[in-house]
Amino acid sequence: MKTRKWPALPRRVQCVGGPVVVKRRKGLLTEDGREAWGLWDAEHRTIWIAPRLGREMQWRVFFHEAMHVCLSDSGLENVLPVDGVEALCDAVASARIVERLG
């Protein structure tokens, strides 16, 4: 099987609520102190990605966090249960990865 070359992540993306910066940072932690591969910081409109991940996983995490942006910008994140939001973000990220694999 041929190895796919994944491009670098974008440094900035335009979203409905305005631009979002994409950065990498070591030591990402969730609000409850668990290690995270990625985070959406709505206050600073920044998606954080753990730099130690392989390129394909960085893209998967980026798509997951970008879905958080969409849900946040639309207000849906406020009315959906947390587990539902995470499942939806995972589902969309998986679909986007398959889309890229073509």
ChimeraX attribute file (.defattr): number of C-alpha atoms within 10 A of each C-alpha:
attribute: neighborCount
match mode: 1-to-1
recipient: residues
	/A:1	3
	/A:2	4
	/A:3	5
	/A:4	9
	/A:5	8
	/A:6	14
	/A:7	9
	/A:8	10
	/A:9	16
	/A:10	11
	/A:11	12
	/A:12	13
	/A:13	14
	/A:14	9
	/A:15	13
	/A:16	11
	/A:17	12
	/A:18	9
	/A:19	12
	/A:20	21
	/A:21	15
	/A:22	19
	/A:23	16
	/A:24	17
	/A:25	14
	/A:26	13
	/A:27	12
	/A:28	18
	/A:29	13
	/A:30	11
	/A:31	8
	/A:32	6
	/A:33	8
	/A:34	10
	/A:35	13
	/A:36	16
	/A:37	24
	/A:38	23
	/A:39	21
	/A:40	21
	/A:41	15
	/A:42	13
	/A:43	6
	/A:44	9
	/A:45	16
	/A:46	21
	/A:47	25
	/A:48	22
	/A:49	26
	/A:50	20
	/A:51	16
	/A:52	12
	/A:53	12
	/A:54	10
	/A:55	15
	/A:56	16
	/A:57	16
	/A:58	21
	/A:59	23
	/A:60	22
	/A:61	25
	/A:62	23
	/A:63	21
	/A:64	24
	/A:65	26
	/A:66	23
	/A:67	21
	/A:68	23
	/A:69	24
	/A:70	16
	/A:71	18
	/A:72	16
	/A:73	15
	/A:74	12
	/A:75	11
	/A:76	13
	/A:77	17
	/A:78	11
	/A:79	9
	/A:80	12
	/A:81	11
	/A:82	11
	/A:83	9
	/A:84	11
	/A:85	18
	/A:86	16
	/A:87	13
	/A:88	16
	/A:89	23
	/A:90	18
	/A:91	14
	/A:92	16
	/A:93	21
	/A:94	16
	/A:95	14
	/A:96	16
	/A:97	15
	/A:98	11
	/A:99	9
	/A:100	10
	/A:101	9
	/A:102	6
